[in-house]
Amino acid sequence: MKKSVLLIAFAITATTASPVEARKPPPLTPMELQALQSREYKTSKDQVFSSVVSVFQDMGYQIGGAEVTSGFINATSANKNKTGFFEAMAGVTASGASRVTAFVETMPSGLTRVRLNFMNTKNSSSRFGSSSNDKPILDPKTYQVAFEHIEEALFERGALTKTAAPATSAPAVSPAAVAPAAGPAGTLAPQPASHPERGM
């Protein structure tokens, strides 16, 4: 009887877990990950580097290191309590923060590329020991918001200019709409009279 109950429980677990696994998105390819985390700007490396540092600080990160020559920036958010209900019941305490790194470089095209990498960190400890876990953040909204702030900082520095609307060309003027040239004393210059062709 007990064995039958275990088999039924296992079957229920398998059937309920399958749809969740089916909905799990496939991992990003290297090219997709690069497209998510990178942007290029038509300005200098120094301007982009300073803007990234400023944005990280505005987002509440503490700069751990920033070197213009190498282009690397790393920053960490404040540590927070991440102890879950079941962890607390088991006597486990957990805390963690968010980390972000940036790499700014000048491309052969003359553009400046910046690549961001956000990660969540979690440190757990109990009477049996401690563990640490880093999980990359792949939410597109996180990177979209960060790049929008970077672009705003570049605009404030005058490093980027908004694309101007294309100039509209003047409408073509038909020859009939052109006024005849003025003659002496403001009078209209005489125009040659047109004569109909005479038959032979």
N, CA, C and O of each residue as an XYZ file, in Angstrom:
800
protein
N       0.825     -1.198      0.000
C       0.000      0.000      0.000
C       0.868      1.262      0.000
O       0.635      2.214     -0.745
N       1.862      1.221      0.857
C       2.758      2.372      0.966
C       3.498      2.593     -0.342
O       3.732      3.729     -0.755
N       3.865      1.489     -0.988
C       4.586      1.584     -2.259
C       3.703      2.200     -3.333
O       4.180      2.976     -4.161
N       2.411      1.858     -3.323
C       1.472      2.406     -4.296
C       1.311      3.907     -4.111
O       1.241      4.657     -5.085
N       1.253      4.338     -2.865
C       1.129      5.771     -2.582
C       2.340      6.528     -3.099
O       2.202      7.611     -3.668
N       3.522      5.967     -2.906
C       4.740      6.624     -3.386
C       4.751      6.721     -4.905
O       5.173      7.732     -5.465
N       4.279      5.655     -5.577
C       4.244      5.680     -7.034
C       3.264      6.724     -7.542
O       3.541      7.418     -8.521
N       2.110      6.839     -6.873
C       1.122      7.854     -7.277
C       1.673      9.251     -7.068
O       1.491     10.125     -7.916
N       2.347      9.471     -5.943
C       2.929     10.794     -5.670
C       3.989     11.139     -6.695
O       4.082     12.286     -7.133
N       4.789     10.156     -7.081
C       5.822     10.383     -8.083
C       5.200     10.733     -9.432
O       5.693     11.609    -10.143
N       4.101     10.032     -9.784
C       3.432     10.298    -11.055
C       2.839     11.693    -11.080
O       2.923     12.387    -12.093
N       2.234     12.113     -9.964
C       1.665     13.468     -9.892
C       2.748     14.523    -10.025
O       2.566     15.529    -10.710
N       3.882     14.290     -9.364
C       5.000     15.241     -9.452
C       5.513     15.347    -10.865
O       5.807     16.447    -11.334
N       5.628     14.236    -11.554
C       6.142     14.240    -12.920
C       5.203     14.962    -13.864
O       5.648     15.716    -14.730
N       3.886     14.733    -13.702
C       2.921     15.365    -14.615
C       2.789     16.848    -14.351
O       2.560     17.613    -15.287
N       2.924     17.281    -13.115
C       2.818     18.706    -12.810
C       4.090     19.442    -13.149
O       4.040     20.642    -13.420
N       5.233     18.774    -13.147
C       6.501     19.455    -13.427
C       6.751     19.581    -14.918
O       7.469     20.481    -15.354
N       6.173     18.701    -15.692
C       6.455     18.718    -17.129
C       6.077     20.023    -17.810
O       6.902     20.554    -18.554
N       4.845     20.594    -17.601
C       4.509     21.860    -18.261
C       5.439     22.986    -17.880
O       5.741     23.846    -18.708
N       5.906     22.999    -16.624
C       6.825     24.053    -16.192
C       8.122     23.971    -16.970
O       8.646     24.982    -17.438
N       8.636     22.751    -17.104
C       9.874     22.578    -17.856
C       9.685     22.939    -19.325
O      10.591     23.466    -19.970
N       8.471     22.643    -19.851
C       8.209     22.946    -21.258
C       8.176     24.446    -21.505
O       8.545     24.909    -22.584
N       7.729     25.215    -20.497
C       7.632     26.665    -20.653
C       8.954     27.362    -20.394
O       9.072     28.561    -20.650
N       9.932     26.658    -19.902
C      11.216     27.273    -19.606
C      11.894     27.706    -20.900
O      12.086     26.884    -21.796
N      12.267     28.998    -21.019
C      12.856     29.466    -22.272
C      14.223     28.839    -22.512
O      14.948     28.551    -21.560
N      14.576     28.628    -23.759
C      15.896     28.055    -24.053
C      17.001     29.042    -23.701
O      16.765     30.250    -23.704
N      18.195     28.558    -23.399
C      19.298     29.472    -23.066
C      19.666     30.340    -24.262
O      19.527     29.929    -25.414
N      20.138     31.544    -23.965
C      20.519     32.475    -25.025
C      21.805     32.009    -25.701
O      22.694     31.456    -25.052
N      21.893     32.233    -26.982
C      23.132     31.959    -27.701
C      24.127     33.078    -27.387
O      23.714     34.144    -26.929
N      25.427     32.867    -27.620
C      26.403     33.940    -27.373
C      26.070     35.232    -28.107
O      26.257     36.316    -27.554
N      25.578     35.140    -29.346
C      25.234     36.339    -30.105
C      24.019     37.038    -29.509
O      23.978     38.268    -29.469
N      23.022     36.274    -29.041
C      21.844     36.865    -28.412
C      22.216     37.536    -27.095
O      21.700     38.606    -26.773
N      23.102     36.916    -26.341
C      23.545     37.491    -25.071
C      24.306     38.795    -25.310
O      24.127     39.765    -24.575
N      25.144     38.815    -26.328
C      25.899     40.032    -26.653
C      24.962     41.156    -27.085
O      25.156     42.312    -26.710
N      23.942     40.810    -27.879
C      22.986     41.823    -28.327
C      22.195     42.386    -27.143
O      21.862     43.571    -27.129
N      21.893     41.541    -26.150
C      21.157     41.980    -24.977
C      21.979     42.914    -24.112
O      21.453     43.891    -23.580
N      23.260     42.628    -23.966
C      24.097     43.329    -22.992
C      24.918     44.472    -23.574
O      25.577     45.181    -22.813
N      24.911     44.684    -24.882
C      25.816     45.655    -25.506
C      25.069     46.755    -26.249
O      23.981     46.543    -26.786
N      25.686     47.940    -26.265
C      25.223     49.062    -27.075
C      26.449     49.817    -27.589
O      27.509     49.790    -26.963
N      26.301     50.482    -28.722
C      27.383     51.281    -29.289
C      26.929     52.733    -29.420
O      25.774     53.013    -29.741
N      27.869     53.654    -29.163
C      27.552     55.080    -29.188
C      28.583     55.826    -30.023
O      29.764     55.477    -30.047
N      28.114     56.846    -30.698
C      28.981     57.655    -31.547
C      29.554     58.802    -30.717
O      29.201     59.965    -30.913
N      30.426     58.460    -29.807
C      31.097     59.443    -28.968
C      32.363     58.807    -28.397
O      32.667     57.650    -28.688
N      33.097     59.567    -27.585
C      34.394     59.082    -27.104
C      34.250     58.069    -25.970
O      33.221     58.005    -25.298
N      35.286     57.297    -25.781
C      35.318     56.302    -24.712
C      35.229     56.976    -23.346
O      34.540     56.486    -22.451
N      35.931     58.105    -23.187
C      35.920     58.803    -21.899
C      34.511     59.250    -21.518
O      34.111     59.129    -20.360
N      33.751     59.773    -22.501
C      32.396     60.224    -22.220
C      31.498     59.062    -21.810
O      30.723     59.180    -20.861
N      31.598     57.949    -22.517
C      30.770     56.784    -22.190
C      31.164     56.223    -20.822
O      30.298     55.866    -20.024
N      32.455     56.146    -20.556
C      32.941     55.603    -19.289
C      32.405     56.426    -18.112
O      31.901     55.867    -17.138
N      32.515     57.739    -18.208
C      32.039     58.610    -17.129
C      30.530     58.491    -16.947
O      30.034     58.526    -15.822
N      29.806     58.351    -18.046
C      28.343     58.228    -17.963
C      27.937     56.929    -17.288
O      26.998     56.914    -16.493
N      28.631     55.837    -17.593
C      28.313     54.538    -16.981
C      28.550     54.598    -15.473
O      27.719     54.132    -14.694
N      29.681     55.169    -15.061
C      29.973     55.284    -13.625
C      28.895     56.105    -12.929
O      28.438     55.746    -11.844
N      28.491     57.208    -13.555
C      27.464     58.073    -12.971
C      26.129     57.343    -12.853
O      25.438     57.480    -11.844
N      25.765     56.580    -13.860
C      24.490     55.844    -13.842
C      24.497     54.775    -12.760
O      23.502     54.601    -12.056
N      25.604     54.057    -12.618
C      25.689     53.032    -11.566
C      25.476     53.660    -10.189
O      24.781     53.096     -9.344
N      26.069     54.813     -9.973
C      25.912     55.492     -8.690
C      24.468     55.945     -8.486
O      23.934     55.843     -7.381
N      23.834     56.443     -9.548
C      22.437     56.876     -9.447
C      21.511     55.699     -9.152
O      20.472     55.869     -8.512
N      21.883     54.508     -9.615
C      21.061     53.315     -9.400
C      21.293     52.688     -8.027
O      20.703     51.655     -7.711
N      22.141     53.301     -7.215
C      22.367     52.815     -5.857
C      23.513     51.847     -5.705
O      23.647     51.210     -4.661
N      24.351     51.720     -6.731
C      25.501     50.816     -6.657
C      26.718     51.549     -6.084
O      26.901     52.750     -6.285
N      27.532     50.790     -5.373
C      28.788     51.324     -4.868
C      29.910     50.870     -5.793
O      30.093     49.673     -6.017
N      30.658     51.831     -6.330
C      31.717     51.513     -7.286
C      32.867     50.827     -6.562
O      33.444     51.375     -5.623
N      33.189     49.622     -7.014
C      34.306     48.889     -6.411
C      35.608     49.141     -7.139
O      36.683     49.080     -6.543
N      35.513     49.423     -8.423
C      36.705     49.696     -9.210
C      36.318     50.260    -10.567
O      35.322     49.846    -11.160
N      37.108     51.203    -11.054
C      36.845     51.814    -12.357
C      38.161     52.314    -12.928
O      38.839     53.135    -12.309
N      38.526     51.820    -14.108
C      39.788     52.196    -14.740
C      39.536     52.504    -16.211
O      39.156     51.625    -16.984
N      39.747     53.744    -16.582
C      39.457     54.181    -17.949
C      40.331     53.444    -18.952
O      39.856     53.073    -20.025
N      41.591     53.228    -18.625
C      42.524     52.610    -19.575
C      42.052     51.227    -19.988
O      42.013     50.908    -21.177
N      41.693     50.406    -19.010
C      41.232     49.055    -19.319
C      39.769     49.038    -19.736
O      39.332     48.135    -20.449
N      39.007     50.043    -19.289
C      37.594     50.118    -19.619
C      36.689     49.330    -18.690
O      35.486     49.237    -18.934
N      37.255     48.750    -17.608
C      36.463     47.912    -16.711
C      35.896     48.727    -15.544
O      36.566     49.585    -14.969
N      34.633     48.421    -15.220
C      33.948     49.023    -14.067
C      33.231     47.893    -13.338
O      32.584     47.064    -13.978
N      33.333     47.847    -12.026
C      32.539     46.889    -11.246
C      31.913     47.612    -10.074
O      32.529     48.483     -9.460
N      30.672     47.238     -9.770
C      29.930     47.896     -8.699
C      29.010     46.889     -8.032
O      28.630     45.886     -8.637
N      28.653     47.160     -6.777
C      27.820     46.256     -5.983
C      26.753     47.057     -5.258
O      27.009     48.161     -4.778
N      25.549     46.487     -5.183
C      24.473     47.145     -4.444
C      24.585     46.811     -2.964
O      25.421     46.003     -2.559
N      23.742     47.435     -2.170
C      23.742     47.170     -0.727
C      23.288     45.736     -0.453
O      22.464     45.185     -1.184
N      23.829     45.145      0.595
C      23.475     43.781      0.970
C      22.075     43.736      1.578
O      21.712     44.594      2.383
N      21.288     42.720      1.184
C      19.921     42.589      1.676
C      19.674     41.182      2.218
O      20.353     40.224      1.850
N      18.683     41.089      3.101
C      18.296     39.792      3.641
C      17.504     39.025      2.587
O      16.501     39.527      2.079
N      17.945     37.815      2.257
C      17.270     36.983      1.260
C      16.862     35.629      1.828
O      16.763     34.641      1.102
N      16.628     35.600      3.137
C      16.232     34.351      3.771
C      14.783     34.034      3.444
O      13.888     34.830      3.729
N      14.552     32.871      2.846
C      13.201     32.445      2.527
C      12.529     31.759      3.706
O      13.164     31.484      4.724
N      11.231     31.486      3.558
C      10.468     30.886      4.660
C      11.016     29.516      5.041
O      11.262     29.241      6.216
N      11.205     28.667      4.049
C      11.680     27.310      4.334
C      13.130     27.319      4.821
O      13.525     26.460      5.610
N      13.918     28.279      4.357
C      15.294     28.395      4.852
C      15.289     28.769      6.323
O      16.056     28.225      7.117
N      14.418     29.702      6.679
C      14.330     30.101      8.083
C      13.876     28.944      8.957
O      14.363     28.779     10.076
N      12.942     28.142      8.451
C      12.469     26.984      9.218
C      13.586     25.961      9.421
O      13.597     25.235     10.414
N      14.522     25.909      8.476
C      15.630     24.959      8.575
C      16.840     25.554      9.294
O      17.883     24.907      9.395
N      16.705     26.768      9.786
C      17.815     27.387     10.501
C      18.884     27.964      9.596
O      20.032     28.127     10.008
N      18.505     28.278      8.341
C      19.457     28.837      7.378
C      19.199     30.336      7.236
O      18.049     30.764      7.127
N      20.255     31.122      7.237
C      20.135     32.557      6.982
C      20.809     32.860      5.637
O      21.842     32.283      5.298
N      20.206     33.763      4.896
C      20.727     34.094      3.570
C      20.696     35.596      3.353
O      19.773     36.286      3.788
N      21.698     36.076      2.689
C      21.770     37.491      2.323
C      22.435     37.586      0.962
O      23.092     36.650      0.506
N      22.255     38.727      0.326
C      22.855     38.870     -0.997
C      22.706     40.272     -1.530
O      22.153     41.153     -0.871
N      23.204     40.464     -2.728
C      23.190     41.779     -3.362
C      23.216     41.584     -4.869
O      23.252     40.460     -5.370
N      23.198     42.682     -5.565
C      23.336     42.657     -7.018
C      24.704     43.204     -7.396
O      25.177     44.182     -6.818
N      25.326     42.565     -8.367
C      26.607     43.037     -8.871
C      26.478     43.366    -10.350
O      25.712     42.729    -11.073
N      27.220     44.349    -10.787
C      27.213     44.710    -12.199
C      28.637     45.047    -12.629
O      29.382     45.714    -11.910
N      28.988     44.578    -13.797
C      30.280     44.927    -14.391
C      30.030     45.560    -15.752
O      29.022     45.286    -16.404
N      30.940     46.390    -16.160
C      30.845     47.039    -17.466
C      32.218     47.032    -18.120
O      33.245     47.162    -17.454
N      32.210     46.880    -19.426
C      33.445     46.955    -20.204
C      33.216     47.948    -21.337
O      32.329     47.757    -22.168
N      34.016     49.004    -21.365
C      33.887     50.066    -22.362
C      35.111     50.022    -23.262
O      36.244     50.028    -22.781
N      34.880     49.977    -24.577
C      36.001     49.903    -25.515
C      35.692     50.679    -26.786
O      34.533     50.870    -27.153
N      36.755     51.120    -27.450
C      36.629     51.796    -28.736
C      36.739     50.771    -29.849
O      37.706     50.013    -29.915
N      35.744     50.752    -30.719
C      35.702     49.776    -31.798
C      36.488     50.292    -33.015
O      36.717     51.496    -33.131
N      36.903     49.393    -33.923
C      37.618     49.825    -35.135
C      36.815     50.815    -35.977
O      37.390     51.614    -36.716
N      35.486     50.764    -35.864
C      34.631     51.681    -36.629
C      34.673     53.098    -36.073
O      34.178     54.028    -36.710
N      35.265     53.274    -34.877
C      35.291     54.579    -34.240
C      34.196     54.752    -33.202
O      34.234     55.703    -32.421
N      33.221     53.853    -33.179
C      32.169     53.893    -32.174
C      32.685     53.347    -30.843
O      33.686     52.631    -30.798
N      31.995     53.692    -29.772
C      32.358     53.199    -28.442
C      31.306     52.198    -27.991
O      30.114     52.504    -27.959
N      31.756     51.010    -27.645
C      30.837     49.952    -27.203
C      30.926     49.789    -25.703
O      32.010     49.831    -25.120
N      29.761     49.600    -25.079
C      29.710     49.290    -23.648
C      28.910     48.011    -23.480
O      27.837     47.852    -24.063
N      29.443     47.105    -22.679
C      28.750     45.841    -22.386
C      28.551     45.718    -20.885
O      29.500     45.838    -20.111
N      27.312     45.478    -20.481
C      26.951     45.354    -19.077
C      26.661     43.905    -18.727
O      26.256     43.117    -19.581
N      26.872     43.561    -17.465
C      26.569     42.212    -16.982
C      26.065     42.323    -15.550
O      26.833     42.594    -14.627
N      24.746     42.107    -15.375
C      24.137     42.154    -14.047
C      24.032     40.743    -13.475
O      23.730     39.789    -14.193
N      24.287     40.628    -12.170
C      24.203     39.328    -11.498
C      23.604     39.497    -10.107
O      23.810     40.511     -9.441
N      22.859     38.478     -9.684
C      22.356     38.404     -8.310
C      23.234     37.444     -7.518
O      23.533     36.343     -7.980
N      23.638     37.857     -6.342
C      24.456     36.997     -5.484
C      23.662     36.636     -4.231
O      22.882     37.439     -3.720
N      23.875     35.418     -3.750
C      23.198     34.963     -2.540
C      24.157     34.131     -1.708
O      24.721     33.147     -2.186
N      24.335     34.535     -0.460
C      25.213     33.828      0.472
C      24.359     33.217      1.576
O      23.619     33.922      2.262
N      24.467     31.917      1.741
C      23.686     31.214      2.758
C      24.623     30.607      3.798
O      25.733     30.177      3.485
N      24.149     30.584      5.033
C      24.958     29.993      6.105
C      24.049     29.284      7.102
O      22.921     29.705      7.358
N      24.570     28.206      7.649
C      23.859     27.443      8.672
C      24.894     26.790      9.568
O      26.090     27.034      9.412
N      24.455     25.971     10.493
C      25.390     25.301     11.382
C      26.228     24.263     10.649
O      27.237     23.785     11.168
N      25.797     23.919      9.433
C      26.528     22.931      8.643
C      27.571     23.562      7.712
O      28.362     22.854      7.089
N      27.565     24.893      7.623
C      28.534     25.561      6.757
C      27.896     26.711      5.986
O      26.791     27.147      6.311
N      28.583     27.190      4.983
C      28.092     28.328      4.194
C      28.268     28.029      2.715
O      29.068     27.178      2.326
N      27.510     28.742      1.903
C      27.585     28.572      0.457
C      27.297     29.908     -0.221
O      26.678     30.799      0.361
N      27.754     30.026     -1.450
C      27.540     31.252     -2.230
C      27.042     30.874     -3.623
O      27.488     29.893     -4.218
N      26.115     31.673     -4.120
C      25.533     31.378     -5.421
C      25.359     32.666     -6.217
O      24.755     33.626     -5.740
N      25.896     32.677     -7.439
C      25.759     33.818     -8.335
C      24.857     33.423     -9.504
O      25.061     32.384    -10.132
N      23.870     34.253     -9.786
C      22.931     33.957    -10.863
C      22.853     35.146    -11.808
O      22.524     36.247    -11.366
N      23.145     34.964    -13.101
C      23.084     36.089    -14.038
C      21.657     36.586    -14.229
O      20.707     35.802    -14.227
N      21.521     37.886    -14.392
C      20.228     38.507    -14.663
C      20.100     38.661    -16.179
O      20.897     39.360    -16.806
N      19.102     38.012    -16.760
C      18.916     38.035    -18.211
C      17.589     38.676    -18.603
O      17.107     38.483    -19.719
N      17.009     39.426    -17.696
C      15.759     40.116    -17.995
C      16.040     41.291    -18.932
O      16.790     42.190    -18.552
N      15.472     41.322    -20.139
C      15.750     42.417    -21.087
C      15.419     43.794    -20.517
O      16.090     44.774    -20.840
N      14.380     43.877    -19.664
C      13.988     45.174    -19.105
C      15.103     45.772    -18.261
O      15.297     46.988    -18.272
N      15.833     44.948    -17.534
C      16.937     45.444    -16.703
C      17.970     46.168    -17.545
O      18.422     47.253    -17.179
N      18.343     45.582    -18.662
C      19.355     46.190    -19.528
C      18.789     47.385    -20.291
O      19.493     48.366    -20.528
N      17.529     47.301    -20.669
C      16.913     48.419    -21.387
C      16.910     49.683    -20.530
O      17.261     50.765    -21.000
N      16.507     49.530    -19.263
C      16.472     50.682    -18.353
C      17.873     51.240    -18.137
O      18.062     52.457    -18.141
N      18.858     50.363    -17.948
C      20.235     50.820    -17.715
C      20.764     51.599    -18.919
O      21.373     52.654    -18.749
N      20.541     51.097    -20.122
C      21.036     51.787    -21.316
C      20.291     53.104    -21.555
O      20.877     54.064    -22.054
N      19.020     53.153    -21.207
C      18.288     54.413    -21.334
C      18.891     55.475    -20.417
O      19.022     56.634    -20.811
N      19.257     55.083    -19.196
C      19.895     56.022    -18.259
C      21.267     56.460    -18.778
O      21.647     57.621    -18.626
N      21.997     55.548    -19.380
C      23.311     55.896    -19.924
C      23.164     56.906    -21.063
O      23.936     57.861    -21.149
N      22.191     56.701    -21.921
C      21.966     57.639    -23.026
C      21.559     59.013    -22.501
O      21.992     60.035    -23.034
N      20.732     59.042    -21.462
C      20.350     60.316    -20.858
C      21.572     61.036    -20.289
O      21.709     62.251    -20.436
N      22.455     60.284    -19.642
C      23.679     60.887    -19.098
C      24.563     61.430    -20.209
O      25.187     62.478    -20.044
N      24.626     60.730    -21.342
C      25.421     61.211    -22.474
C      24.826     62.481    -23.065
O      25.564     63.388    -23.452
N      23.503     62.556    -23.138
C      22.850     63.772    -23.623
C      23.157     64.951    -22.710
O      23.440     66.053    -23.181
N      23.100     64.714    -21.399
C      23.382     65.781    -20.444
C      24.811     66.289    -20.578
O      25.072     67.470    -20.348
N      25.724     65.423    -20.942
C      27.112     65.818    -21.128
C      27.355     66.427    -22.506
O      28.455     66.896    -22.799
N      26.342     66.419    -23.334
C      26.511     66.943    -24.685
C      27.282     66.017    -25.588
O      27.743     66.419    -26.656
N      27.428     64.741    -25.152
C      28.194     63.787    -25.947
C      27.368     63.214    -27.087
O      27.914     62.745    -28.085
N      26.042     63.253    -26.934
C      25.156     62.775    -27.984
C      24.176     63.872    -28.327
O      23.771     64.646    -27.459
N      23.801     63.943    -29.563
C      22.792     64.895    -30.000
C      21.641     64.122    -30.619
O      21.841     63.130    -31.319
N      20.448     64.591    -30.350
C      19.291     63.927    -30.909
C      19.265     64.117    -32.418
O      19.641     65.170    -32.931
N      18.829     63.111    -33.099
C      18.779     63.163    -34.547
C      17.802     64.235    -34.995
O      16.627     64.207    -34.628
N      18.296     65.190    -35.799
C      17.449     66.272    -36.270
C      16.531     65.774    -37.372
O      16.869     64.862    -38.126
N      15.339     66.408    -37.447
C      14.399     66.023    -38.496
C      14.962     66.441    -39.838
O      15.526     67.530    -39.943
N      14.833     65.623    -40.864
C      15.365     65.973    -42.172
C      14.723     67.229    -42.730
O      13.511     67.418    -42.625
N      15.549     68.096    -43.329
C      15.048     69.356    -43.874
C      14.144     69.078    -45.056
O      14.442     68.243    -45.909
N      13.015     69.807    -45.087
C      12.082     69.629    -46.202
C      12.526     70.486    -47.375
O      12.865     71.656    -47.197
N      12.527     69.924    -48.550
C      12.938     70.670    -49.729
C      11.842     71.623    -50.152
O      10.654     71.334    -50.004
N      12.263     72.787    -50.691
C      11.305     73.791    -51.130
C      10.492     73.245    -52.285
O      11.027     72.550    -53.149
N       9.189     73.555    -52.311
C       8.363     73.052    -53.417
C       8.792     73.645    -54.741
O       9.176     74.812    -54.816
N       8.725     72.836    -55.783
C       9.105     73.310    -57.111
C       8.122     74.346    -57.597
O       6.911     74.200    -57.427
N       8.653     75.402    -58.207
C       7.822     76.489    -58.711
C       7.704     76.351    -60.207
O       8.711     76.249    -60.908
N       6.483     76.347    -60.701
C       6.284     76.210    -62.138
C       6.656     77.494    -62.848
O       6.526     78.564    -62.255
N       7.114     77.442    -64.096
C       7.494     78.659    -64.829
C       6.366     79.663    -64.906
O       6.626     80.865    -64.931
N       5.119     79.215    -64.944
C       4.002     80.148    -65.059
C       3.841     80.984    -63.810
O       3.262     82.069    -63.864
N       4.352     80.489    -62.661
C       4.201     81.219    -61.405
C       5.301     82.236    -61.189
O       5.235     83.014    -60.238
N       6.312     82.252    -62.045
C       7.425     83.188    -61.884
C       7.006     84.536    -62.439
O       6.553     84.621    -63.580
N       7.151     85.599    -61.643
C       6.775     86.944    -62.090
C       7.762     87.431    -63.118
O       8.946     87.113    -63.007
N       7.341     88.189    -64.117
C       8.270     88.749    -65.103
C       9.214     89.748    -64.480
O       8.876     90.408    -63.497
N      10.389     89.860    -65.048
C      11.410     90.753    -64.494
C      10.943     92.189    -64.566
O      10.221     92.564    -65.490
N      11.348     92.997    -63.601
C      10.961     94.410    -63.556
C      11.861     95.241    -64.456
O      13.066     95.001    -64.534
N      11.282     96.202    -65.124
C      12.052     97.109    -65.978
C      12.480     98.338    -65.219
O      12.390     98.357    -63.991
N      12.936     99.352    -65.892
C      13.367    100.592    -65.229
C      12.213    101.215    -64.474
O      11.054    101.107    -64.872
N      12.552    101.866    -63.382
C      11.592    102.597    -62.542
C      10.488    101.681    -62.054
O       9.351    102.108    -61.851
N      10.833    100.428    -61.871
C       9.885     99.501    -61.277
C       8.827     99.007    -62.237
O       7.943     98.254    -61.831
N       8.886     99.409    -63.515
C       7.890     98.940    -64.468
C       8.271     97.569    -64.949
O       9.436     97.177    -64.890
N       7.293     96.845    -65.422
C       7.558     95.516    -65.916
C       8.259     95.585    -67.255
O       7.890     96.387    -68.113
N       9.257     94.759    -67.436
C       9.985     94.734    -68.704
C       9.052     94.217    -69.785
O       8.318     93.254    -69.564
N       9.075     94.848    -70.948
C       8.186     94.402    -72.027
C       8.526     92.987    -72.454
O       9.693     92.611    -72.562
N       7.495     92.224    -72.690
C       7.661     90.842    -73.103
C       7.426     90.748    -74.604
O       6.553     91.442    -75.125
N       8.163     89.929    -75.302
C       7.954     89.798    -76.752
C       6.577     89.257    -77.038
O       6.115     88.297    -76.421
N       5.919     89.913    -78.012
C       4.569     89.496    -78.370
C       4.627     88.228    -79.137
O       5.533     88.001    -79.939
N       3.650     87.393    -78.887
C       3.617     86.132    -79.591
C       2.693     86.281    -80.804
O       1.572     86.777    -80.682
N       3.166     85.852    -81.956
C       2.383     85.974    -83.195
C       2.036     84.590    -83.682
O       2.890     83.705    -83.744
N       0.789     84.412    -84.025
C       0.441     83.088    -84.552
C       1.098     82.851    -85.878
O       1.315     83.790    -86.644
N       1.417     81.623    -86.159
C       2.052     81.304    -87.427
C       1.051     81.484    -88.570
O      -0.109     81.078    -88.503
N       1.578     82.122    -89.632
C       0.732     82.358    -90.798
C       0.914     81.203    -91.780
O       1.990     80.644    -91.988
N      -0.231     80.909    -92.354
C      -0.155     79.843    -93.335
C       0.535     80.284    -94.599
O       0.525     81.469    -94.931
N       1.125     79.365    -95.297
C       1.842     79.689    -96.542
C       0.856     79.894    -97.643
O       1.246     80.176    -98.776
